Amino acid sequence: MKIDVNQDTCVGAGQCVLLAPDVFDQRDEDGIVVLLDNRPPIGSHEDVRQAARVCPALAIALDES
């Protein structure tokens, strides 16, 4: 799995951080997503998928190949 985030569309809701804190973080100044690991371990994949599904701005793109 490879992850890409679009900081321009992120609204800072923080759901991704709550679901996958080892993969996502937020900037202190505005809450915009920060990607910590663009190729997370297999054990994190389901949490990352859920984070992408619940993102209100659809700012998380996943490549499952």
PDB file as gemmi writes it, atoms N, CA and C in Angstrom:
CRYST1    1.000    1.000    1.000  90.00  90.00  90.00 P 1                      
ATOM      1  N   MET A   1       0.839  -1.180   0.000  1.00  0.00           N  
ATOM      2  CA  MET A   1       0.000   0.000   0.000  1.00  0.00           C  
ATOM      3  C   MET A   1       0.884   1.244   0.000  1.00  0.00           C  
ATOM      4  N   LYS A   2       0.500   2.188  -0.844  1.00  0.00           N  
ATOM      5  CA  LYS A   2       1.157   3.491  -0.860  1.00  0.00           C  
ATOM      6  C   LYS A   2       0.081   4.553  -0.624  1.00  0.00           C  
ATOM      7  N   ILE A   3       0.414   5.546   0.190  1.00  0.00           N  
ATOM      8  CA  ILE A   3      -0.532   6.597   0.565  1.00  0.00           C  
ATOM      9  C   ILE A   3      -0.058   7.928   0.020  1.00  0.00           C  
ATOM     10  N   ASP A   4      -1.021   8.718  -0.425  1.00  0.00           N  
ATOM     11  CA  ASP A   4      -0.757  10.096  -0.823  1.00  0.00           C  
ATOM     12  C   ASP A   4      -1.823  10.958  -0.165  1.00  0.00           C  
ATOM     13  N   VAL A   5      -1.435  12.110   0.341  1.00  0.00           N  
ATOM     14  CA  VAL A   5      -2.408  13.038   0.919  1.00  0.00           C  
ATOM     15  C   VAL A   5      -2.367  14.360   0.166  1.00  0.00           C  
ATOM     16  N   ASN A   6      -3.522  14.985   0.079  1.00  0.00           N  
ATOM     17  CA  ASN A   6      -3.626  16.283  -0.572  1.00  0.00           C  
ATOM     18  C   ASN A   6      -3.863  17.330   0.509  1.00  0.00           C  
ATOM     19  N   GLN A   7      -2.804  18.019   0.881  1.00  0.00           N  
ATOM     20  CA  GLN A   7      -2.899  19.023   1.933  1.00  0.00           C  
ATOM     21  C   GLN A   7      -3.760  20.212   1.508  1.00  0.00           C  
ATOM     22  N   ASP A   8      -3.911  20.427   0.210  1.00  0.00           N  
ATOM     23  CA  ASP A   8      -4.723  21.553  -0.269  1.00  0.00           C  
ATOM     24  C   ASP A   8      -6.216  21.323  -0.051  1.00  0.00           C  
ATOM     25  N   THR A   9      -6.643  20.065  -0.032  1.00  0.00           N  
ATOM     26  CA  THR A   9      -8.063  19.795   0.179  1.00  0.00           C  
ATOM     27  C   THR A   9      -8.391  19.414   1.623  1.00  0.00           C  
ATOM     28  N   CYS A  10      -7.397  19.090   2.404  1.00  0.00           N  
ATOM     29  CA  CYS A  10      -7.601  18.707   3.800  1.00  0.00           C  
ATOM     30  C   CYS A  10      -8.285  19.839   4.563  1.00  0.00           C  
ATOM     31  N   VAL A  11      -9.267  19.469   5.388  1.00  0.00           N  
ATOM     32  CA  VAL A  11      -9.990  20.458   6.199  1.00  0.00           C  
ATOM     33  C   VAL A  11      -9.610  20.375   7.677  1.00  0.00           C  
ATOM     34  N   GLY A  12      -8.684  19.498   8.014  1.00  0.00           N  
ATOM     35  CA  GLY A  12      -8.192  19.422   9.385  1.00  0.00           C  
ATOM     36  C   GLY A  12      -9.138  18.751  10.362  1.00  0.00           C  
ATOM     37  N   ALA A  13      -9.995  17.862   9.886  1.00  0.00           N  
ATOM     38  CA  ALA A  13     -10.955  17.188  10.769  1.00  0.00           C  
ATOM     39  C   ALA A  13     -10.257  16.257  11.771  1.00  0.00           C  
ATOM     40  N   GLY A  14      -9.123  15.686  11.385  1.00  0.00           N  
ATOM     41  CA  GLY A  14      -8.327  14.879  12.303  1.00  0.00           C  
ATOM     42  C   GLY A  14      -8.755  13.438  12.462  1.00  0.00           C  
ATOM     43  N   GLN A  15      -9.734  12.984  11.698  1.00  0.00           N  
ATOM     44  CA  GLN A  15     -10.173  11.595  11.805  1.00  0.00           C  
ATOM     45  C   GLN A  15      -9.051  10.620  11.450  1.00  0.00           C  
ATOM     46  N   CYS A  16      -8.228  10.985  10.495  1.00  0.00           N  
ATOM     47  CA  CYS A  16      -7.124  10.118  10.092  1.00  0.00           C  
ATOM     48  C   CYS A  16      -6.141   9.894  11.243  1.00  0.00           C  
ATOM     49  N   VAL A  17      -5.880  10.937  11.992  1.00  0.00           N  
ATOM     50  CA  VAL A  17      -4.949  10.841  13.124  1.00  0.00           C  
ATOM     51  C   VAL A  17      -5.532   9.956  14.220  1.00  0.00           C  
ATOM     52  N   LEU A  18      -6.827  10.080  14.452  1.00  0.00           N  
ATOM     53  CA  LEU A  18      -7.474   9.243  15.470  1.00  0.00           C  
ATOM     54  C   LEU A  18      -7.448   7.765  15.081  1.00  0.00           C  
ATOM     55  N   LEU A  19      -7.599   7.483  13.802  1.00  0.00           N  
ATOM     56  CA  LEU A  19      -7.666   6.097  13.339  1.00  0.00           C  
ATOM     57  C   LEU A  19      -6.304   5.464  13.080  1.00  0.00           C  
ATOM     58  N   ALA A  20      -5.335   6.247  12.629  1.00  0.00           N  
ATOM     59  CA  ALA A  20      -4.010   5.705  12.291  1.00  0.00           C  
ATOM     60  C   ALA A  20      -2.920   6.694  12.721  1.00  0.00           C  
ATOM     61  N   PRO A  21      -2.709   6.845  14.019  1.00  0.00           N  
ATOM     62  CA  PRO A  21      -1.759   7.846  14.517  1.00  0.00           C  
ATOM     63  C   PRO A  21      -0.297   7.573  14.165  1.00  0.00           C  
ATOM     64  N   ASP A  22       0.022   6.350  13.784  1.00  0.00           N  
ATOM     65  CA  ASP A  22       1.397   6.042  13.376  1.00  0.00           C  
ATOM     66  C   ASP A  22       1.656   6.430  11.927  1.00  0.00           C  
ATOM     67  N   VAL A  23       0.581   6.740  11.196  1.00  0.00           N  
ATOM     68  CA  VAL A  23       0.690   7.050   9.771  1.00  0.00           C  
ATOM     69  C   VAL A  23       0.410   8.524   9.490  1.00  0.00           C  
ATOM     70  N   PHE A  24      -0.517   9.107  10.253  1.00  0.00           N  
ATOM     71  CA  PHE A  24      -0.923  10.496  10.022  1.00  0.00           C  
ATOM     72  C   PHE A  24      -0.710  11.351  11.260  1.00  0.00           C  
ATOM     73  N   ASP A  25      -0.443  12.624  11.029  1.00  0.00           N  
ATOM     74  CA  ASP A  25      -0.368  13.627  12.090  1.00  0.00           C  
ATOM     75  C   ASP A  25      -0.992  14.897  11.531  1.00  0.00           C  
ATOM     76  N   GLN A  26      -1.050  15.941  12.349  1.00  0.00           N  
ATOM     77  CA  GLN A  26      -1.580  17.225  11.908  1.00  0.00           C  
ATOM     78  C   GLN A  26      -0.595  18.329  12.257  1.00  0.00           C  
ATOM     79  N   ARG A  27      -0.537  19.332  11.373  1.00  0.00           N  
ATOM     80  CA  ARG A  27       0.298  20.497  11.662  1.00  0.00           C  
ATOM     81  C   ARG A  27      -0.310  21.253  12.834  1.00  0.00           C  
ATOM     82  N   ASP A  28       0.545  21.730  13.722  1.00  0.00           N  
ATOM     83  CA  ASP A  28       0.071  22.453  14.902  1.00  0.00           C  
ATOM     84  C   ASP A  28      -0.651  23.742  14.545  1.00  0.00           C  
ATOM     85  N   GLU A  29      -0.161  24.442  13.536  1.00  0.00           N  
ATOM     86  CA  GLU A  29      -0.699  25.771  13.241  1.00  0.00           C  
ATOM     87  C   GLU A  29      -2.084  25.773  12.597  1.00  0.00           C  
ATOM     88  N   ASP A  30      -2.428  24.706  11.849  1.00  0.00           N  
ATOM     89  CA  ASP A  30      -3.720  24.741  11.163  1.00  0.00           C  
ATOM     90  C   ASP A  30      -4.438  23.395  11.096  1.00  0.00           C  
ATOM     91  N   GLY A  31      -3.854  22.347  11.643  1.00  0.00           N  
ATOM     92  CA  GLY A  31      -4.513  21.052  11.680  1.00  0.00           C  
ATOM     93  C   GLY A  31      -4.476  20.256  10.396  1.00  0.00           C  
ATOM     94  N   ILE A  32      -3.774  20.755   9.385  1.00  0.00           N  
ATOM     95  CA  ILE A  32      -3.704  20.058   8.104  1.00  0.00           C  
ATOM     96  C   ILE A  32      -2.896  18.767   8.255  1.00  0.00           C  
ATOM     97  N   VAL A  33      -3.320  17.744   7.535  1.00  0.00           N  
ATOM     98  CA  VAL A  33      -2.710  16.427   7.626  1.00  0.00           C  
ATOM     99  C   VAL A  33      -1.226  16.458   7.252  1.00  0.00           C  
ATOM    100  N   VAL A  34      -0.466  15.636   7.983  1.00  0.00           N  
ATOM    101  CA  VAL A  34       0.947  15.389   7.688  1.00  0.00           C  
ATOM    102  C   VAL A  34       1.099  13.873   7.594  1.00  0.00           C  
ATOM    103  N   LEU A  35       1.652  13.413   6.509  1.00  0.00           N  
ATOM    104  CA  LEU A  35       1.857  11.982   6.296  1.00  0.00           C  
ATOM    105  C   LEU A  35       3.183  11.567   6.930  1.00  0.00           C  
ATOM    106  N   LEU A  36       3.117  10.650   7.884  1.00  0.00           N  
ATOM    107  CA  LEU A  36       4.314  10.191   8.583  1.00  0.00           C  
ATOM    108  C   LEU A  36       4.965   8.994   7.894  1.00  0.00           C  
ATOM    109  N   ASP A  37       4.146   8.190   7.219  1.00  0.00           N  
ATOM    110  CA  ASP A  37       4.660   6.965   6.593  1.00  0.00           C  
ATOM    111  C   ASP A  37       3.827   6.676   5.345  1.00  0.00           C  
ATOM    112  N   ASN A  38       4.405   6.889   4.170  1.00  0.00           N  
ATOM    113  CA  ASN A  38       3.620   6.683   2.950  1.00  0.00           C  
ATOM    114  C   ASN A  38       3.526   5.213   2.531  1.00  0.00           C  
ATOM    115  N   ARG A  39       4.270   4.345   3.203  1.00  0.00           N  
ATOM    116  CA  ARG A  39       4.183   2.898   2.962  1.00  0.00           C  
ATOM    117  C   ARG A  39       4.137   2.187   4.320  1.00  0.00           C  
ATOM    118  N   PRO A  40       2.979   2.244   4.963  1.00  0.00           N  
ATOM    119  CA  PRO A  40       2.876   1.688   6.321  1.00  0.00           C  
ATOM    120  C   PRO A  40       2.932   0.164   6.332  1.00  0.00           C  
ATOM    121  N   PRO A  41       3.250  -0.424   7.480  1.00  0.00           N  
ATOM    122  CA  PRO A  41       3.282  -1.880   7.590  1.00  0.00           C  
ATOM    123  C   PRO A  41       1.881  -2.468   7.408  1.00  0.00           C  
ATOM    124  N   ILE A  42       1.837  -3.716   7.021  1.00  0.00           N  
ATOM    125  CA  ILE A  42       0.570  -4.391   6.729  1.00  0.00           C  
ATOM    126  C   ILE A  42      -0.407  -4.291   7.900  1.00  0.00           C  
ATOM    127  N   GLY A  43       0.074  -4.322   9.096  1.00  0.00           N  
ATOM    128  CA  GLY A  43      -0.798  -4.247  10.268  1.00  0.00           C  
ATOM    129  C   GLY A  43      -1.573  -2.948  10.374  1.00  0.00           C  
ATOM    130  N   SER A  44      -1.141  -1.918   9.674  1.00  0.00           N  
ATOM    131  CA  SER A  44      -1.820  -0.614   9.702  1.00  0.00           C  
ATOM    132  C   SER A  44      -2.783  -0.415   8.537  1.00  0.00           C  
ATOM    133  N   HIS A  45      -2.774  -1.307   7.571  1.00  0.00           N  
ATOM    134  CA  HIS A  45      -3.525  -1.092   6.334  1.00  0.00           C  
ATOM    135  C   HIS A  45      -5.019  -0.889   6.555  1.00  0.00           C  
ATOM    136  N   GLU A  46      -5.646  -1.691   7.403  1.00  0.00           N  
ATOM    137  CA  GLU A  46      -7.091  -1.537   7.597  1.00  0.00           C  
ATOM    138  C   GLU A  46      -7.422  -0.205   8.263  1.00  0.00           C  
ATOM    139  N   ASP A  47      -6.602   0.228   9.211  1.00  0.00           N  
ATOM    140  CA  ASP A  47      -6.821   1.537   9.844  1.00  0.00           C  
ATOM    141  C   ASP A  47      -6.672   2.662   8.822  1.00  0.00           C  
ATOM    142  N   VAL A  48      -5.708   2.533   7.936  1.00  0.00           N  
ATOM    143  CA  VAL A  48      -5.491   3.537   6.889  1.00  0.00           C  
ATOM    144  C   VAL A  48      -6.666   3.557   5.915  1.00  0.00           C  
ATOM    145  N   ARG A  49      -7.160   2.386   5.557  1.00  0.00           N  
ATOM    146  CA  ARG A  49      -8.330   2.325   4.666  1.00  0.00           C  
ATOM    147  C   ARG A  49      -9.535   3.013   5.304  1.00  0.00           C  
ATOM    148  N   GLN A  50      -9.729   2.761   6.579  1.00  0.00           N  
ATOM    149  CA  GLN A  50     -10.853   3.385   7.281  1.00  0.00           C  
ATOM    150  C   GLN A  50     -10.665   4.901   7.349  1.00  0.00           C  
ATOM    151  N   ALA A  51      -9.440   5.347   7.595  1.00  0.00           N  
ATOM    152  CA  ALA A  51      -9.158   6.783   7.624  1.00  0.00           C  
ATOM    153  C   ALA A  51      -9.477   7.433   6.288  1.00  0.00           C  
ATOM    154  N   ALA A  52      -9.125   6.765   5.204  1.00  0.00           N  
ATOM    155  CA  ALA A  52      -9.419   7.295   3.866  1.00  0.00           C  
ATOM    156  C   ALA A  52     -10.922   7.351   3.626  1.00  0.00           C  
ATOM    157  N   ARG A  53     -11.645   6.335   4.094  1.00  0.00           N  
ATOM    158  CA  ARG A  53     -13.101   6.302   3.906  1.00  0.00           C  
ATOM    159  C   ARG A  53     -13.813   7.416   4.661  1.00  0.00           C  
ATOM    160  N   VAL A  54     -13.353   7.733   5.868  1.00  0.00           N  
ATOM    161  CA  VAL A  54     -14.068   8.720   6.688  1.00  0.00           C  
ATOM    162  C   VAL A  54     -13.578  10.151   6.488  1.00  0.00           C  
ATOM    163  N   CYS A  55     -12.526  10.339   5.715  1.00  0.00           N  
ATOM    164  CA  CYS A  55     -12.003  11.687   5.483  1.00  0.00           C  
ATOM    165  C   CYS A  55     -13.073  12.543   4.795  1.00  0.00           C  
ATOM    166  N   PRO A  56     -13.540  13.618   5.451  1.00  0.00           N  
ATOM    167  CA  PRO A  56     -14.610  14.428   4.856  1.00  0.00           C  
ATOM    168  C   PRO A  56     -14.186  15.174   3.601  1.00  0.00           C  
ATOM    169  N   ALA A  57     -12.895  15.393   3.425  1.00  0.00           N  
ATOM    170  CA  ALA A  57     -12.398  16.126   2.262  1.00  0.00           C  
ATOM    171  C   ALA A  57     -11.861  15.200   1.172  1.00  0.00           C  
ATOM    172  N   LEU A  58     -11.895  13.900   1.435  1.00  0.00           N  
ATOM    173  CA  LEU A  58     -11.334  12.912   0.495  1.00  0.00           C  
ATOM    174  C   LEU A  58      -9.887  13.261   0.136  1.00  0.00           C  
ATOM    175  N   ALA A  59      -9.127  13.646   1.157  1.00  0.00           N  
ATOM    176  CA  ALA A  59      -7.754  14.100   0.961  1.00  0.00           C  
ATOM    177  C   ALA A  59      -6.728  12.960   1.000  1.00  0.00           C  
ATOM    178  N   ILE A  60      -7.185  11.741   1.235  1.00  0.00           N  
ATOM    179  CA  ILE A  60      -6.279  10.596   1.341  1.00  0.00           C  
ATOM    180  C   ILE A  60      -6.518   9.673   0.151  1.00  0.00           C  
ATOM    181  N   ALA A  61      -5.465   9.425  -0.625  1.00  0.00           N  
ATOM    182  CA  ALA A  61      -5.546   8.519  -1.769  1.00  0.00           C  
ATOM    183  C   ALA A  61      -4.686   7.300  -1.473  1.00  0.00           C  
ATOM    184  N   LEU A  62      -5.221   6.123  -1.775  1.00  0.00           N  
ATOM    185  CA  LEU A  62      -4.509   4.867  -1.530  1.00  0.00           C  
ATOM    186  C   LEU A  62      -4.229   4.155  -2.843  1.00  0.00           C  
ATOM    187  N   ASP A  63      -3.042   3.602  -2.933  1.00  0.00           N  
ATOM    188  CA  ASP A  63      -2.656   2.748  -4.059  1.00  0.00           C  
ATOM    189  C   ASP A  63      -2.386   1.381  -3.465  1.00  0.00           C  
ATOM    190  N   GLU A  64      -3.266   0.446  -3.726  1.00  0.00           N  
ATOM    191  CA  GLU A  64      -3.179  -0.899  -3.134  1.00  0.00           C  
ATOM    192  C   GLU A  64      -2.277  -1.844  -3.913  1.00  0.00           C  
ATOM    193  N   SER A  65      -1.693  -1.393  -5.008  1.00  0.00           N  
ATOM    194  CA  SER A  65      -0.863  -2.289  -5.806  1.00  0.00           C  
ATOM    195  C   SER A  65       0.515  -2.486  -5.221  1.00  0.00           C  
TER     196      SER A  65                                                      
END                                                                             
